[in-house]
Amino acid sequence: MDERRELLESLLTNAREDTADLARQLGTDEATVEEVIADLERQGAVRGYQAVVDWSRVDEHHVQAEVELDVDLDRETSYEDIAGRIAKFPQVRALRLVSGDYDFAVDVEGDSMHDVSAFVAEQIAPIPEVTRTITHFVMDTYKEGGIEFGDRDEDDRLSVSP
């Protein structure tokens, strides 16, 4: 694995890692790490740094959904055109063109199931090329951004007695 890839893997694990610690882990000097990070940012390979939030510990009014979209393209419209229209909405956290039974996977967030449903119905479904939407509401998150949420106190399983 090359130095850039190792650095990216380290940043994915902890983007707040000190450059001196990263240099020590990679067996190089701090100036090199800072230079590589700056280069990756200039190239657009590193697009930003974000916190991984366990919303269940912070906010009761936060709903996430994964929405499947089927689209029907015409000669003038590309996947990129449709993606550009959908990506502009602040409710859209992630948008991916995927292979398989549907065309796009969209991660949507809102304050309630109603907000998410209304957003999909009023903003996404009316796009002329969108032929079908299927919304899956996230009921619980066990891992996000490579980080496990396994330190929850409550055990939601039913107890079974023999």
N, C-alpha and C positions, 0 to 999 in steps of 0.2 A: 504494500500500500504506500502510495507516495505521500509526501509531507502535506500537500494541500488537502488530500482526502482525509488524512488523519486529523488535521486541524478542523475540517468541517464536521467530522464525526464528534470531536470534542465539543464544538460549539453547539451541536444538536443536543448533546447530553446536558450541557450547562453553558448557556450563552453569557452568563455573568462571570465566568471563570477569568481570573486575572491573567494578563498576558505573560507574566513571569511564571505562573504555574503551568500555563500551556507550553511555554518554551521548555520548561523542565520535563514535562511529559513527553514532548516530541524530541528531546535531545538536541535542541538548537538554542539560539539566543533570542532574547525578547524583541530586539529590533527586527529580526527576520519574521517573527510571528506577526508583529504589527504591520510589517510591509505586506505580507501575504494576505492578511485580513483586509487591508486597505485595497489591495489589488482585486480581491474577490468582490468587494463592495463596488468598486469602480466598474467591474465587468458585469455587474448585475447578478452574479452567482449567489451572493448573500443579499437577500431582498429586505431583511429586517430582523428584528429580535423581538420575541413575544414571550409573555408569561403563559404558563399552563395553569389554568384556573379550575379548581373543583367547585363549580357553581353551587353544588348542593350544600356547601359549607358557608356560602356567602349570601345567596340571593334566592328566595323562594319564587320570584317572578322572572325566571329565566328558562326559556324553552328552546331546545334544539331539535331539529328535524333533518333527516336526510331525504331529499326529494329526487326521484328518478324522473328524467325527462326523455320522451321520445320526440324526435323532430323529423320533419319531412322537408328536405332541401329542394330548392328549385335552382335553375341555372345561374341566377343572380345572387343567390345567398349561400354563404359558406358557414361551416361550423364556427369559424372565427367571428363572423358577423353576429351570429346568435349569442356566442359567448360574450362578446363586447357589450351587447344590450343587457344581459343578465348580470354580469360582473359589476356593473355600476351601482347596483342597489346595496345600501349599507347592511341590509339583512342577510346578504349572501356572504358567508364566511369562507367558503371554498367552492370552486367550480372546476369540474374535471370532465374532459371528454373520455369516455370509457368504452371498452369493448364489451360485447355480451348482449343481453336482452334489451338494453336501453342505451341511449346516446350520451346523456350527461348525468353526472352525479353532482347534486348541489347541496351543500351544507348551509342551512338557514337557521337564524336565531331570532327570537322575539321575546316579548314579555309574557305571552300566553299562547295556548294552543290556538285560540281564536285569532290572535295577531298573525301567527304563522300561516294558518289556513287562509285568512283574508289576503295576506301578501301573495301566496301562491295563486289563489283564485283571481285576484285583481291585477297582478303585475306580471306573473309568469305565464299562466294559462292563456291569456289573450294574445300572446305573441303569435303571429300568424303561422309560423313554422312549427310551433309546439303542438303535437297531436295528442299527447297524453302525459299526465303527471301522476305520480304515485308518491304520497307523503308518508314517511315512517318517522314517528315521533320517538326521540331518544328517551327511554325511561330511566336509564342509569348508565353511568360511564365508569368503566373499570380501568381503562388505560387511554391516555391522550398524550399526543406529542412524545411518545416513547416513555412516558412516566405512568407507573401503575398507581391506582388509587386504592390500594389494598389495606390501608390503615384505618378503615372505618370501624367504629365501635360497635354498631348494632349488627346483629345477625338476623337477616330477614327470612331465613329458612324456617319452615314449620318443624317443630320437634315431633318425632315419631317414637312412640313407646311400643315395645314388643308385646 
